[in-house]
Amino acid sequence: MGRTMRRSDFAGWALATAMLVAALSVCAQEEGPILLPKPKPQPKLAAATLLVICDLACNWKLDGKARGHITAGDLATAPVSLGQHVMVAATPDGLDKVEKELDIEAAKQTLVRIELAPVRDGRIKAEQEAKDKADQGAKDKADQQARDKATQEARDKAAQEAKAQQARTLQGHTNYVLSVAFSPDGRTLASGSEDKTIKLWDLASGLLLNTLQGHTNYVTSVAFSSDGRTLASGSDDKSTKLWDAASGQLLRTLQGHTDYVVSVAFSPDGRTLASGSSDQTIKFWDVTSGQLLRTLQGHSSSVFSIAFSPDGRTLASGSNDQTIKFWDATSGQLLRTISSQSSPVYSVAFSPDGRTLASGSYDNAIKLWDATSGQLLRTLQGHSSYIESVAFSPDGRTLASGSADSTIKLWDAASGQLLLTLQDHTNHVYYSVAFRPDGRTLASGDSDSNIMLWDVSSIHK
């Protein structure tokens, strides 16, 4: 569509161009729509100059309708910088192209609405895509690392369980094993049973060393003195006996309780023996002479478990009366009572630092208490039946619990997290869970007359 450019046309074109460039500069700065008065229709060329290139590409809309998409390449212009405004050269060929793509005829209205929608420069888009890809890659890597960590932890736990489940079994009792205890040097294990005997086992070989006979009813509890020379046993025959651990010779029988002796414990210095009974009392005995030192009264039902604090100054007792009591071991004075239990307390144990007391009870829960204040610290749940035995590892990091659900659970003592469940027992685990002094082996007894030795050395690795 040829034209002859007249001076008046050029002047009009120049004026319109100046107005548009100024207005579009404002548009580029504010990135918003503007309303421009339409140039005088006389110079059709003016309408053809309504082109601005922003960031290499712009979408144009006339009267709100898309009329075309013009790029720098389409107009044969040189590359432009972000935000630079370039006006189409006023040549016939250029005007033909613009008229064709923008539909100049549509611009012959009172107002021309121009709305700029800048498109990201290819380089900026590529950079953003690269950044997005890198971010996604980092996220994928982190997700994969988390999955790998979880998988490895699961494998480690499975390996721990497999190793721990390879338990050695000691067989020799003919009835329920009610209690187990390691000698201080870790070389010997003592076990008490409903078959009325005490057996001593060599841990290195698993061989039976000796069988101690003398009780006339179930042997409910066994304990070694701190020097390992004396073994104490409590029985349903209402007596407590002291034995020479090396020879198995009976040293003396302590009489005084009027009902079953359920639990026995040596003081840390080995000079005093405490015994808890179904007669609702706790008795303190002089180990050397066998003399009764004092009787502690305060429980209103059977005393199922007793334990000395590591410093020997306090004795804790758990009872069928649903309470835990703390006693001054020197004077026998009652220090405090925890009455927030909702069921009988079958087992109590102090942590090695003496700051925490663990209790196992009929409500299927293990509770950890502040030994000084008596405040409940946390409750560990996971067993499906009552807990009759709890024991801390020598380093205090692990707590073991034995239950009537036939399992033993190992817990992180600090966090309360369940670490491992040992399931080789096929029947009731009684008051019989104990750690070897090196903390690498756990012993447990059950109602199938078996004693199991578990390798727990890798629990915290």
RAURCOR-V748310 format. One record per residue. N is the residue number from 1. SS is DSSP state (h for helix, s for strand, l for the rest). PHI is phi in whole degrees, -180 to 180 (999 if undefined). Layout:
# RAURCOR-V748310
n=(N,N)
ss=(SS,SS)
phi=(PHI,PHI)
This chain:
# RAURCOR-V748310
n=(1,2,3,4,5,6,7,8,9,10,11,12,13,14,15,16,17,18,19,20,21,22,23,24,25,26,27,28,29,30,31,32,33,34,35,36,37,38,39,40,41,42,43,44,45,46,47,48,49,50,51,52,53,54,55,56,57,58,59,60,61,62,63,64,65,66,67,68,69,70,71,72,73,74,75,76,77,78,79,80,81,82,83,84,85,86,87,88,89,90,91,92,93,94,95,96,97,98,99,100,101,102,103,104,105,106,107,108,109,110,111,112,113,114,115,116,117,118,119,120,121,122,123,124,125,126,127,128,129,130,131,132,133,134,135,136,137,138,139,140,141,142,143,144,145,146,147,148,149,150,151,152,153,154,155,156,157,158,159,160,161,162,163,164,165,166,167,168,169,170,171,172,173,174,175,176,177,178,179,180,181,182,183,184,185,186,187,188,189,190,191,192,193,194,195,196,197,198,199,200,201,202,203,204,205,206,207,208,209,210,211,212,213,214,215,216,217,218,219,220,221,222,223,224,225,226,227,228,229,230,231,232,233,234,235,236,237,238,239,240,241,242,243,244,245,246,247,248,249,250,251,252,253,254,255,256,257,258,259,260,261,262,263,264,265,266,267,268,269,270,271,272,273,274,275,276,277,278,279,280,281,282,283,284,285,286,287,288,289,290,291,292,293,294,295,296,297,298,299,300,301,302,303,304,305,306,307,308,309,310,311,312,313,314,315,316,317,318,319,320,321,322,323,324,325,326,327,328,329,330,331,332,333,334,335,336,337,338,339,340,341,342,343,344,345,346,347,348,349,350,351,352,353,354,355,356,357,358,359,360,361,362,363,364,365,366,367,368,369,370,371,372,373,374,375,376,377,378,379,380,381,382,383,384,385,386,387,388,389,390,391,392,393,394,395,396,397,398,399,400,401,402,403,404,405,406,407,408,409,410,411,412,413,414,415,416,417,418,419,420,421,422,423,424,425,426,427,428,429,430,431,432,433,434,435,436,437,438,439,440,441,442,443,444,445,446,447,448,449,450,451,452,453,454,455,456,457,458,459,460,461)
ss=(l,l,l,l,l,l,h,h,h,h,h,h,h,h,h,h,h,h,h,h,h,h,h,h,h,h,h,h,h,h,l,l,l,s,s,s,s,l,l,l,l,l,l,h,h,h,h,h,l,l,l,l,l,l,l,l,s,s,s,s,s,s,l,l,s,s,s,s,s,s,s,l,l,l,l,l,l,l,l,l,l,l,l,l,l,l,l,l,l,l,l,h,h,h,h,h,h,h,h,h,h,h,l,h,h,h,h,l,l,l,s,s,s,s,l,l,l,l,l,l,l,h,h,h,h,h,h,h,h,h,h,h,h,h,h,h,h,h,h,h,h,h,h,h,h,h,h,h,h,h,h,h,h,h,h,h,h,h,h,h,h,h,h,h,h,l,l,s,s,s,s,l,l,l,l,l,s,s,s,s,s,s,l,l,l,l,l,s,s,s,s,s,s,l,l,l,s,s,s,s,s,s,l,l,l,l,l,s,s,s,s,s,s,l,l,l,l,l,s,s,s,s,s,s,l,l,l,l,l,s,s,s,s,s,s,l,l,l,l,s,s,s,s,s,l,l,l,l,l,s,s,s,s,s,l,l,l,l,l,l,s,s,s,s,s,s,l,l,l,l,l,s,s,s,s,s,s,l,l,l,s,s,s,s,s,s,l,l,l,l,l,s,s,s,s,s,s,l,l,l,l,l,s,s,s,s,s,s,l,l,l,l,l,s,s,s,s,s,s,l,l,l,l,s,s,s,s,s,l,l,l,l,l,s,s,s,s,s,l,l,l,l,l,l,s,s,s,s,s,s,l,l,l,l,l,s,s,s,s,s,s,l,l,l,s,s,s,s,s,s,l,l,l,l,l,s,s,s,s,s,s,l,l,l,l,l,s,s,s,s,s,s,l,l,l,l,l,s,s,s,s,s,s,l,l,l,l,s,s,s,s,s,l,l,l,l,l,s,s,s,s,s,l,l,l,l,l,l,s,s,s,s,s,s,s,l,l,l,l,l,s,s,s,s,s,s,l,l,l,s,s,s,s,s,s,l,l,l,l,l,l)
phi=(999,-70,-143,-109,-78,-93,-58,-66,-64,-65,-63,-64,-63,-65,-64,-64,-63,-60,-63,-68,-61,-62,-68,-71,-64,-62,-61,-66,-72,-95,49,-137,-74,-131,-112,-114,-67,-66,-61,-57,-68,-56,-88,-58,-61,-61,-63,-75,-93,-80,-133,-134,-107,-115,55,75,-155,-138,-99,-108,-130,-113,55,80,-114,-65,-118,155,-134,-110,-117,-61,-64,-60,-99,57,-98,-75,-55,-121,-86,-58,86,-72,-103,-125,-102,-66,-63,-84,-116,-56,-64,-63,-67,-59,-64,-67,-59,-66,-85,-103,57,-57,-59,-72,-89,-87,-117,-60,-123,-110,-94,-115,-124,-95,-126,-60,-106,-57,-59,-55,-68,-65,-63,-64,-63,-65,-63,-66,-64,-60,-65,-65,-62,-65,-63,-65,-65,-61,-65,-64,-63,-66,-63,-64,-65,-64,-64,-63,-64,-65,-62,-64,-66,-62,-64,-63,-65,-62,-64,-63,-68,-67,-71,-81,-81,-85,-115,-104,-124,175,-72,-111,-153,-47,-93,-99,-156,-136,-153,-91,-71,-57,-84,74,-94,-130,-119,-106,-138,-115,-139,-72,-82,75,-118,-118,-119,-114,-120,-84,-75,-64,-103,80,-83,-75,-91,-162,-123,-99,-123,167,-74,-107,-151,-50,-94,-93,-154,-134,-157,-94,-72,-64,-90,77,-86,-122,-118,-109,-140,-115,-142,-71,-83,76,-114,-122,-122,-115,-126,-77,-68,-77,-97,83,-72,-73,-91,-164,-118,-102,-113,166,-73,-106,-151,-51,-93,-99,-147,-132,-154,-86,-68,-57,-85,77,-90,-124,-118,-107,-134,-109,-135,-71,-83,78,-119,-124,-118,-107,-125,-80,-67,-70,-99,79,-73,-74,-90,-165,-123,-98,-122,167,-75,-109,-156,-54,-94,-90,-151,-137,-155,-84,-70,-57,-87,77,-87,-130,-118,-108,-139,-114,-136,-67,-80,73,-124,-119,-122,-113,-122,-74,-71,-85,-95,83,-72,-74,-92,-162,-129,-99,-110,-85,-68,-111,-159,-56,-101,-93,-151,-135,-155,-85,-71,-58,-87,77,-87,-126,-117,-102,-136,-116,-144,-72,-87,72,-118,-108,-121,-112,-121,-72,-69,-87,-96,82,-74,-73,-92,-165,-120,-105,-125,171,-74,-105,-150,-68,-105,-111,-152,-134,-156,-89,-69,-57,-87,78,-83,-124,-118,-107,-134,-110,-134,-71,-82,75,-118,-120,-116,-112,-122,-75,-67,-79,-99,84,-70,-75,-96,-161,-121,-99,-126,-74,-67,-108,-153,-46,-96,-87,-75,-146,-126,-151,-92,-66,-55,-83,76,-90,-130,-119,-110,-150,-124,-137,-82,-94,74,-100,-118,-118,-114,-109,-85,-117,-67,-101,-57,-103,-92)
